[in-house]
Every structure is written in C-alpha cells, then in structure tokens.
Amino acid sequence: MFTELVNAVGAQTLWAAFVASVALTAAIVNLWLSSRFARKRELDDINKRVTSIEHQMERLPDKDEMHALKIEVEQLRGDIKGFAGEIRPLAHQLSLLFEKELKE
C-alpha cells in the first residue's frame, strides 16, 4: 500500500510533505515552549532586580534593632513630655514679661 502511494504521488512530494510537517511541528513546539518558559534575558533581568532588592534589604534594621529603636523613641517621647512640662512655666513667665514691656 505504501509503495503504491509512493508510485502514485512520487517520493519527492512525500519527502516535501514530511519535511513541511516536521517544520510545522517544530514551530508549534517552539511557540508553545516560548509561551510557557521565560527567556534567559528575562531571567537575567529578574535576577538583577532580586539582587538589588536583597542588597537594599541587608541595609534595613533587623528585628532586634527595630525593637531597640522603638524603645529609644519611647524614651525620647517621655523626655519631650518632660521638657514640655518645664517649658510651660517659662513660656508663661515670658508672656508676662512681654505684657509688662508692652505696658511700659
């Protein structure tokens, strides 16, 4: 049956059809693979971005340093409240001095 087909169509035509079908299959596989997997250039770009983010993250304070900073901020807040209590009487005295100077 195959030999009859070869004789009827011709060996050259069958080879052309075979090569065309292989090329079409290769093109479809290439298209499918390129849609499924990232290209090397894209992976390199993503790798550079991740490396940059990792370097930035290394400079950020860790958990213990953040805890120490929080404690220091709370201490500063208490100090500022203490200064505010000390400054109020001074501000009152200054306003009295200004009133006295304005009256004179």
C-alpha positions in Angstrom: 0.0 0.0 0.0 2.8 2.4 0.9 4.7 1.6 -2.3 1.5 2.2 -4.3 1.2 5.6 -2.7 4.9 6.4 -3.4 4.4 5.4 -7.0 1.2 7.4 -7.4 2.3 10.7 -5.6 6.1 10.5 -6.0 8.8 10.1 -3.4 9.9 13.8 -3.8 6.4 15.0 -3.0 6.1 12.8 0.1 9.5 14.0 1.3 8.4 17.6 0.9 5.2 16.9 2.8 7.2 15.1 5.6 9.7 18.0 5.9 6.9 20.6 5.9 5.1 18.7 8.7 8.3 18.4 10.7 8.9 22.1 10.3 5.4 23.0 11.3 5.6 20.7 14.3 8.9 22.3 15.4 7.4 25.8 15.0 4.4 24.8 17.1 6.6 23.3 19.8 8.8 26.4 19.8 5.8 28.7 20.2 4.4 26.6 23.0 7.7 26.4 24.8 8.3 30.2 24.5 4.9 30.9 26.0 5.5 28.5 28.9 9.1 29.3 29.9 10.9 32.6 30.4 13.7 33.6 28.2 17.3 33.8 29.5 17.3 37.6 29.2 14.1 37.9 31.2 15.5 35.6 33.9 18.7 37.7 34.0 16.6 40.9 34.4 14.6 39.4 37.2 17.8 38.1 38.8 19.3 41.6 38.8 16.2 43.1 40.3 16.1 40.5 43.1 19.8 41.0 43.8 19.2 44.8 44.0 16.3 44.2 46.5 18.4 41.8 48.5 21.2 44.4 48.9 18.6 47.0 50.0 17.1 44.6 52.5 20.5 44.0 54.0 20.8 47.6 55.0 17.4 47.6 56.8 17.4 47.1 60.6 16.5 43.6 61.8 14.0 42.7 64.4 16.3 43.4 67.4 17.4 46.7 66.0 13.8 47.7 65.4 12.9 46.8 68.9 15.8 48.9 70.3 14.7 51.9 68.0 11.2 51.6 69.4 12.4 51.7 72.9 14.6 54.8 72.2 11.7 56.5 70.5 9.5 55.9 73.6 12.3 57.2 75.8 12.5 60.3 73.6 8.8 60.8 73.8 9.0 60.7 77.6 11.8 63.2 77.6 9.9 65.6 75.3 6.9 65.4 77.6 9.1 66.3 80.5 10.6 69.2 78.6 7.1 70.4 77.7 6.2 70.5 81.4 9.3 72.5 82.1 8.8 74.9 79.2 5.2 75.9 80.1 6.1 77.9 83.2 8.9 79.6 81.2 6.5 80.4 78.4 4.1 81.9 81.0 6.9 84.0 82.5 7.9 85.2 79.1 4.4 86.2 78.2 4.2 88.2 81.5 7.5 89.9 80.7 6.2 90.8 77.2 3.0 92.2 78.7 5.0 94.3 81.2 7.2 95.6 78.4 4.3 96.5 76.2 2.5 98.4 79.1 5.6 100.5 79.7 
